[in-house]
Amino acid sequence: SQQGEEDPQALSIQEGENATMNCSYKTSINNLQWYRQNSGRGLVHLILIRSNEREKHSGRLRVTLDTSKKSSSLLITASRAADTASYFCASTPRFGGTSYGKLTFGQGTILTVHP
Amino acid sequence: GAGVSQSPRYKVAKRGQDVALRCDPISGHVSLFWYQQALGQGPEFLTYFQNEAQLDKSGLPSDRFFAERPEGSVSTLKIQRTQQEDSAVYLCASSLAPGPLAGGLYEQYFGPGTRLTVT
C-alpha cells in the first residue's frame, strides 16, 4: 500500500499562474523527492530534499519539507503548458539509520496548465 | 547518453500465461529497482537489487512474481500464471547508489515502463 497522500488530486490553472501541490507521509524518512510523469517521457526526477533541509529551489521549482508535520509541498512558479503532467512525491524511508533508496510514492496530482 | 531501457514496451498476455519483462539499467549503476504502477496510482515498490544480490523482495505481491539480475546488470521480472490483477505498468529504475548507507541520496533514473495487459 502507498504511504503518501497528495492533494489536490487534480489541479487546473492558466499559463503563468503558480501551482502548489502538497504531499503527506507516515513514517520517518531520509529524504523526499518529487517526480513528474507524462506519457511522452515517463517518470522524471525533479528535485530531492533531505530530511534535515526545510526548503530547496531549482529553477521554477520550490520544495518545502516539514518533518514535524510529515508533509512537503511543491510550488511551480510561472507555469507553462509544457508543465502539464502528473506529479508524485516519493519518500525514502529510514531503516535504523540506513537506506538503500527504496521509494514510497504518493498517489499523485494531475496538473493541467491551459495556454 | 543511454538511459534505462525496458522491453517490451507493451505486452498482452492471456490469463495463465507466463511473461518476462526486461530491464537494461544505465551502465555502472549498482542499484536496480522494480516498481508496479496501476492505472491512476503512483508506483509501488516490488524489489531491489544491489549488483546481483536481491536485497529486498518485500513488495512482490505473490510467489508468482520472480526477479533476477544474474550478472549485476540486466534484470528480468518474471510473472507466472498471469492474472487480470497483474495488469499494470512495470517500471524499472537504476541508481549509482554504492550501498545501503547511501542509497537515499541518489537519484533514481526510470525506464519508460512495460505496460502489461492480461486478458
Chai-1 contact restraints between the chains, C-beta under 6 A:
chainA,res_idxA,chainB,res_idxB,connection_type,confidence,min_distance_angstrom,max_distance_angstrom,comment,restraint_id
A,Q2,B,G42,contact,1.0,0.0,6.0,A-B,restraint_1
A,N30,B,G104,contact,1.0,0.0,6.0,A-B,restraint_2
A,N31,B,G104,contact,1.0,0.0,6.0,A-B,restraint_3
A,G42,B,F110,contact,1.0,0.0,6.0,A-B,restraint_4
A,G42,B,P112,contact,1.0,0.0,6.0,A-B,restraint_5
A,L43,B,F110,contact,1.0,0.0,6.0,A-B,restraint_6
A,H45,B,E107,contact,1.0,0.0,6.0,A-B,restraint_7
A,F88,B,G42,contact,1.0,0.0,6.0,A-B,restraint_8
A,T92,B,G104,contact,1.0,0.0,6.0,A-B,restraint_9
A,T98,B,P100,contact,1.0,0.0,6.0,A-B,restraint_10
A,T98,B,L101,contact,1.0,0.0,6.0,A-B,restraint_11
A,S99,B,G103,contact,1.0,0.0,6.0,A-B,restraint_12
A,S99,B,G104,contact,1.0,0.0,6.0,A-B,restraint_13
A,Y100,B,P100,contact,1.0,0.0,6.0,A-B,restraint_14
A,Y100,B,G103,contact,1.0,0.0,6.0,A-B,restraint_15
A,G101,B,A97,contact,1.0,0.0,6.0,A-B,restraint_16
A,G101,B,G103,contact,1.0,0.0,6.0,A-B,restraint_17
A,G101,B,G104,contact,1.0,0.0,6.0,A-B,restraint_18
A,K102,B,F45,contact,1.0,0.0,6.0,A-B,restraint_19
A,K102,B,Y48,contact,1.0,0.0,6.0,A-B,restraint_20
A,F105,B,G42,contact,1.0,0.0,6.0,A-B,restraint_21
A,F105,B,P43,contact,1.0,0.0,6.0,A-B,restraint_22
A,G106,B,G42,contact,1.0,0.0,6.0,A-B,restraint_23
A,Q107,B,Q41,contact,1.0,0.0,6.0,A-B,restraint_24
A,Q107,B,G42,contact,1.0,0.0,6.0,A-B,restraint_25
A,G108,B,G42,contact,1.0,0.0,6.0,A-B,restraint_26
